[in-house]
């Protein structure tokens, strides 16, 4: 099941040519992942406080296909590709009017508050499938 996160491109997101600065796509997909996790009912603050576990991006592969511009309405579509005991693999597309502008494959891992790898709690793995 895909999660959709809508956003508008603001002037602050662009370079002098009015094109979205490349690093801002990473901010867009981060916001979308945070909202996706929230809609699953996962409280990241409670997960850290109760289980001592946080999420971290382990790997990201991105393709910039076409530019977004100032005032564009974008849709960030997040889909789960795989979930294991300690990692979640996602595909995230930034889309404008049905055209994919940016696509990324993101691997998120669970780590302990000491920075060591940790297993995801079973209830969280089930929510992410």
Secondary structure, 3 states (H helix, E strand, C coil): CCEEEEEECCHHHECCCCEECCCHHHHHHHHHHHHHHHHCCCCHHHHHHHHCEEEEEEEEEEEECCCCECCCEEEEEEEEEEECCCEEEEEEEEEECCEEEEEEEEEEEEEECCCCECCCCHHHHHHHC
